[in-house]
Amino acid sequence: MDFQIYGFSFTLILFFSINNATLQEKPSTTSPQINSNSVLVALLDSHYTELSELVEKALLLQTLEEAVTKHNITIFAPKNEALERDLDPEFKRFLLEPGNLKSLQSLLLFHMIPNRFQSNNWPKNEQKTRRRSTLCPGEEQLTVFQKSGEKMVSISKIIHPDDIIKPDGIIHGIESVLIPKSVQQDFNTRRSLRSISAVIPQGAPEVDPRTNRLKKNPKTQVPAGAPPVLPIYSAMAPGPSLAPAPAPGPGGPHHHFDGETQVKDFIQTLLHYGGYNELADILVNLTSLATEMGRLVSEGYVLTVLAPNDEAMAKLTTDQLSEPGAPEQIMYYHIIPEYQTEESMYNSVRRFGKVKYDTLRLPHKVVAEEADGSVKFGFDEGSAYLFDPDIYTDGRISVQGIDGVLFPVEEIKVAPKAAPVVAKPRRGKLMEVACSVLGC
């Protein structure tokens, strides 16, 4: 009996010891939990409302939670007026665009350093400065110093030192926004691309539609800005299945528009905007479409490109791209030989219900209609919505972002039913029928 009791006690002790060891060695799979006394909770509940809203819009809460669990952080929080009224409206619009999420994250992380830096840590001597690394990726650093007895961080003055003190961090109120060089460079590049404008037309040469040649009389010219006389389909280069001979065009050797430069600018805009790398790759590497578009614009034509995003392009199958000239034919169906903006297309579908736009892929047209407050192209499963409007508009080329790849609806030609052939009765047969009816 004693042996059984001692054996049972030994078994319990062994069981609990194994369980404790297992619990200690088992790694934690849950995400780090932030308590109510955290500096992040204090920031979201503080009077720095503009900064806290930007942190949420930039999707930085999880990143900051991980940083707080590893070490203390110091946040230099700009006052609301600095973010709401003092910031350049164009720069603020740039930060809030969906394609510039990384720039917004870099700007916010530039205001945070991965250690605790209180007001008593500032250099006492105005000749001394301290450089502090920030949470912003790269080599961005902040300079901390004193100037005329006032605490400074880079170019901004500390107006509320030690404003919020928590066990895992501290918040100082600053007067203005700190902008890293990388974000400033991104903004300047984007602004220079937006300022690109088309060359003012000086007049287009007149074309004889019968011969597709320029008229020799220089006095009879089409007014400046007027569309070319020659239809765009006649000016297009032949497809890959035809002989690669240049098609006649109305521009001649003296182009009135720099189409090549404009196409390059629109491709660069796609790359900087983000989310359209696959389309840019097709335009540059896989087809001669970019050259063709540049030539058409140089000769006076206008184009609207319905640009599928990367997610839509990734759904293309090998079979859809394996045929010779398939990328060109797909992209030709996404180019409308008109200049359309989001406003013009939306107004058209609101007024007429459905609108058919010509495409460079003859004879197929793309159908647009209003759906959910936007413009919808195509039918059923092969439809796409306009969700990135006016990515690029310069008066000659318009680029509208869509969320799907469009394909023309194959016209199924049903053979008409053959009419039943009725044999014409002979005269003798008619007499037999008449006699049987009359009882002859």
Secondary structure, DSSP 8 states (H G I E B T S, - for coil): -HHHHHHHHHHHHHHHHHHHHHHHHS---S-----TTSHHHHHHTSS-HHHHHHHHHTT-HHHHHHHHHHS-EEEEEE-HHHHHTSS-HHHHHHHHSGGGHHHHHHHHHTTEESS---GGGS-SSTT-EEEEE-SSSSS-EEEEEEETTEEEETTEEEEEEEEEEETTEEEEEESS----HHHHHHHHHHHHHHT--------B--EETTTTEE-S-TTS-B-TT---SS-HHHHS---TTS-------SSTTS-SS-HHHHHHHHHHHHHHH-S-HHHHHIIIII-SHHHHHHHHHHTT--EEEEEE-HHHHTT--HHHHHSTTHHHHHHHTTEESS---HHHHHHHHHHHSEEEEE-SSTT-EEEEEEETTEEEESSGGG-EEEEEEEEEESSSEEEEEESS----------------------HHHHHHHHHHHHT-
